[in-house]
Amino acid sequence: MTFRNLRETLLDVLFPAQCVVCGRTLVSGERYMCLHCDAALPRLSMRSMTDNEIHRRLMAKDAEIDRAVSLMAYRRESPFARVIQTAKYGHRPGMCRHLGRRLATTAAKSVFFDGIDLIVPVPMPVLKKLRRGYNQSEEIAQGIADATGLPWTDDCLRARLHSTQTRKSASERLDNASRTYYLPHPDDWNDVRHILLVDDVITTGATMLACARHIHRAIPGVKVSVASVALTALA
């Protein structure tokens, strides 16, 4: 057990577990959310994996997205935003993995994972990861891997230190992201035919689009699909 997981376990033992959305004390069988809030979670439709809002945000000739899925809608003013905020900033890597498993279990009811060779989380600069203690996208990717049996790696994509995407326009986000990500050893992945990119939240799509572009350029003929726990409502 890693230190961060031990820390999370100790917190659960020392303090009664509470629903991250409403604050109610959880009972046996509940994890992170009470059954009431879980039932009310603003889930996104998974009827179409190949033509949906994520595809429209990531529309680009040089970064074609094969399939796309998100578990829930994200609105900052909604109490359900606490699901993402707690997983990301609340020192709860286990919650990130739990959300990854939830996403995978839901998406697996379709053919979403068919043919995918490798799960690749959106990377985080090393110094930022050290400060936070974990990369939430890696934890989500591990949760998806646990549920599907697919391999995952944190060695395909790398990230340089960059300015925050917060308060940037869509074009500024894309420019910032395009200079951030890179593949250090592209020849190592030439046998991979279909990559699943994983992140916690898709907002404008700039991060996913930048990563997909680098992957397409570096690995000839590869397919790229994307998955996130949440999709930000832009309107």
GIQUI-V118251 format. One record per residue. N is the residue number from 1. RES is the residue in one small letter. PSI is psi in radians with two decimals (NA if undefined). NEAR is the number of other C-alpha atoms within 8 Angstrom. Layout:
BEGIN
((N:RES:PSI:NEAR) (N:RES:PSI:NEAR))
END
This chain:
BEGIN
((1:m:2.26:4) (2:t:2.88:5) (3:f:-0.73:6) (4:r:-0.63:9) (5:n:-0.63:10) (6:l:-0.72:9) (7:r:-0.76:8) (8:e:-0.70:12) (9:t:-0.73:8) (10:l:-0.69:8) (11:l:-0.71:8) (12:d:-0.59:9) (13:v:-0.75:7) (14:l:-0.52:6) (15:f:2.38:6) (16:p:2.27:8) (17:a:2.34:8) (18:q:2.63:10) (19:c:2.24:13) (20:v:-0.26:10) (21:v:-0.95:11) (22:c:-0.23:7) (23:g:0.00:7) (24:r:2.58:7) (25:t:2.27:9) (26:l:2.59:13) (27:v:3.03:6) (28:s:2.30:4) (29:g:-0.28:4) (30:e:2.52:9) (31:r:2.09:7) (32:y:-0.69:10) (33:m:2.53:12) (34:c:2.85:13) (35:l:-0.59:7) (36:h:-0.85:6) (37:c:-0.62:10) (38:d:-0.71:8) (39:a:-0.51:6) (40:a:0.01:6) (41:l:2.28:8) (42:p:1.28:7) (43:r:2.58:7) (44:l:2.57:8) (45:s:2.39:5) (46:m:0.43:8) (47:r:-0.69:4) (48:s:2.12:7) (49:m:-0.15:10) (50:t:0.02:8) (51:d:1.60:9) (52:n:-3.04:9) (53:e:-0.60:6) (54:i:-0.77:11) (55:h:-0.74:12) (56:r:-0.63:8) (57:r:-0.45:8) (58:l:0.40:13) (59:m:2.03:9) (60:a:2.39:6) (61:k:-0.53:5) (62:d:0.20:6) (63:a:0.96:11) (64:e:2.33:11) (65:i:2.22:13) (66:d:-1.01:8) (67:r:2.73:12) (68:a:2.47:13) (69:v:2.55:11) (70:s:2.61:13) (71:l:-0.75:12) (72:m:2.79:11) (73:a:2.49:12) (74:y:2.11:12) (75:r:2.18:9) (76:r:-0.61:6) (77:e:-0.15:5) (78:s:2.50:7) (79:p:-0.40:8) (80:f:-0.19:11) (81:a:-0.41:12) (82:r:-0.41:9) (83:v:-0.84:9) (84:i:-0.77:10) (85:q:-0.71:9) (86:t:-0.77:11) (87:a:-0.64:13) (88:k:-0.76:11) (89:y:-0.08:8) (90:g:0.32:7) (91:h:0.79:11) (92:r:1.18:11) (93:p:-0.57:14) (94:g:-0.59:9) (95:m:-0.65:9) (96:c:-0.79:15) (97:r:-0.67:14) (98:h:-0.78:10) (99:l:-0.62:11) (100:g:-0.73:15) (101:r:-0.68:14) (102:r:-0.79:8) (103:l:-0.81:13) (104:a:-0.73:12) (105:t:-0.69:9) (106:t:-0.81:8) (107:a:-0.48:12) (108:a:-0.24:10) (109:k:-0.28:6) (110:s:-2.81:5) (111:v:0.42:7) (112:f:-0.71:8) (113:f:-0.04:8) (114:d:2.22:5) (115:g:-0.12:5) (116:i:2.30:11) (117:d:-0.56:11) (118:l:2.40:12) (119:i:2.23:15) (120:v:1.97:14) (121:p:2.62:14) (122:v:2.18:12) (123:p:2.89:12) (124:m:2.43:10) (125:p:2.53:11) (126:v:-0.81:8) (127:l:-0.68:7) (128:k:-0.68:9) (129:k:-0.68:11) (130:l:-0.69:8) (131:r:-0.76:6) (132:r:-0.54:9) (133:g:-0.28:8) (134:y:2.80:9) (135:n:1.99:10) (136:q:-0.55:12) (137:s:-0.62:13) (138:e:-0.73:13) (139:e:-0.71:14) (140:i:-0.75:18) (141:a:-0.71:15) (142:q:-0.68:11) (143:g:-0.72:15) (144:i:-0.74:14) (145:a:-0.71:13) (146:d:-0.71:9) (147:a:-0.49:9) (148:t:-0.37:9) (149:g:0.07:6) (150:l:2.60:11) (151:p:2.67:8) (152:w:2.75:11) (153:t:2.56:9) (154:d:0.27:10) (155:d:-0.02:5) (156:c:-0.95:11) (157:l:2.54:13) (158:r:2.84:13) (159:a:2.37:11) (160:r:2.74:8) (161:l:2.34:9) (162:h:2.87:7) (163:s:2.70:5) (164:t:2.60:4) (165:q:-0.27:7) (166:t:2.39:4) (167:r:0.19:4) (168:k:2.62:8) (169:s:2.97:6) (170:a:-0.76:8) (171:s:-0.64:7) (172:e:-0.65:8) (173:r:-0.76:13) (174:l:-0.75:12) (175:d:-0.75:8) (176:n:-0.80:11) (177:a:-0.63:11) (178:s:-0.46:10) (179:r:0.01:6) (180:t:-0.73:10) (181:y:2.63:14) (182:y:2.80:9) (183:l:1.95:11) (184:p:-0.54:7) (185:h:1.22:7) (186:p:-0.52:10) (187:d:-0.36:6) (188:d:-0.25:6) (189:w:0.28:9) (190:n:-0.38:9) (191:d:-0.13:5) (192:v:2.22:9) (193:r:-0.37:10) (194:h:2.04:12) (195:i:2.40:14) (196:l:1.99:13) (197:l:2.35:14) (198:v:2.33:15) (199:d:2.96:14) (200:d:-0.84:11) (201:v:2.37:10) (202:i:2.15:12) (203:t:-1.62:9) (204:t:-0.35:9) (205:g:0.03:10) (206:a:-0.73:12) (207:t:-0.88:11) (208:m:-0.72:13) (209:l:-0.76:11) (210:a:-0.79:12) (211:c:-0.77:13) (212:a:-0.69:13) (213:r:-0.80:10) (214:h:-0.68:11) (215:i:-0.81:11) (216:h:-0.72:14) (217:r:-0.57:7) (218:a:-0.49:8) (219:i:1.79:11) (220:p:2.28:7) (221:g:0.08:6) (222:v:2.54:11) (223:k:2.55:11) (224:v:2.19:15) (225:s:2.84:12) (226:v:2.60:12) (227:a:2.45:11) (228:s:2.73:14) (229:v:-0.67:13) (230:a:2.69:13) (231:l:2.10:14) (232:t:2.34:11) (233:a:2.05:8) (234:l:-0.45:5) (235:a:NA:2))
END
